[in-house]
Amino acid sequence: MGAAAAVPEAAAGDARPSEADRVADLANRGGATDPRGKGPQAFLAPASASPKDRHDAACARLALIEDSVKAEDTQRGGDAATDDKVEGQHSVAAQLAGTGTRKAAIDARDPSYVALASKTPVPAVVAFETAVRAYQDAYERTYLVSTDRPVDKKATWKATLERDRLSNKTAKDRLAEWASLPYIKFVIPVGHPTDVYVGIEPLSHIDIAEDNALTAGILKVTTSPLRVSELGNSSGGYRPGPLRNALVLARFIDHGIVQDES
């Protein structure tokens, strides 16, 4: 996995790229995408791209979100972690249903395609791009429920020799100590969306977070300087999709461990 590059240019009329643009760009460059997947090779195109390229890029991003939601909500064997009738155990699709963003994105797709044959296609294409970005923003705020065990709501989280979080001063030293291990586990808990919780075996991801997760997986680090060298969405409990990998890469950049450079 390489270092991250600059965020893409915003669509026409936008003052700055959204978090969805940033995450999609990180995933698009391959570093945060599951290598086993066959995801799209284009996401949001810059305003300088042709209307057709912009439309196709928005379609590709929409498809990745849809595929990710379906995969994350697919039950495995006897697992039944999600229950749309129980607060804190909702499926990703159920969480998104209340936002209206999926319908808005799908409804904007056909008008964008039809507009490509007109003399003024850009407004419809921009509307489609904007709707897809809103759908992705909503998707990134959904949580994943672990199939390993329920969240212990009475547990008091504290750092140990086997788990820490990036907001702690001890975290970077802990990651350096773990650099020789086969892998390090990470979780972004719902209750702490700007932080990254990290830990090692024998802890499971739910043991590290004690919470539902925005994303989870495994990574490797190198030292001198401390950087993330590999990242993957391997989590038997949470089963995150590839766009969620990019979420954690963005958080590492925010904490100064992975630099946002080309």
C-alpha positions, 0 to 999 in steps of 0.5 A: 500500500502506497502513501496517499496522494492529494484529494481530487478536484471538487465538482463544479460549484463545490467550494472544497472536496467532501470527506466522501471525495477524499475517501473515494480518492484514497480507495481509487488509488488502490492502497485502501481497496481489497486486492481480491475485489474487482471494484471500479477504476474511477470515482468522482472525476474532476470538473475538467473531465468530460460530462460523460467521464463524470457521469461514469465515475459517479456510476462507478462510485454508486455501484461500489457503495451498493455492492459494499452494503449488500456484502456487509449485510449478508449473513454468514452461516448461523450468524445473526448479529444484525436485527433491524428491530433492536437499537444498535443492531441495525443492518447497514441498509436499514440505517441508510433507509432513513436518510433518503440518500440512496433513493436520491442518488438512484433517481438522479442517475437516469436524468444525468445519463439522458442529459449527456445527449443534450447541449447542457449536460453539466447541471444534471451530471453535477446533481448526480455527483452531488447525490452520490457523494451524499449517499457515500457520506451517509454510508460512511456514518453507518455502523457494523455489528460484530458477529463475534459477540455483543457489545458489553455496554457496561465495559470500561475501556482502557489501554493495555499492553494489547490495545491502545488508540491513536489519540493516546500519547503511548499509541505510536510507541505501541505500534512501533513495538508491534511492527515485527508482528504478522499484523495489527488489528484496527477499529474505528468505533462508532463512539469515537469516529475520529480515533483509531483503536489498535490491538493485537492477538489474542484480542478480537476486534470487538475486544479492542473497540467494545463498540460497533464499528465504522470500520475494522481490519488489519494493518502492518507498520514500518518504523523510522519513520512510523508508517502504515505499510499494508492495510486490509479489510480482514475482520471476521466479526465486522466484515467491512467493505473496501471504502471503509478501508480508506476511512481508516487510512484517512484517519491515520493521515489525520494523526500524522502517521501516514502522510498525504503525499503523491 
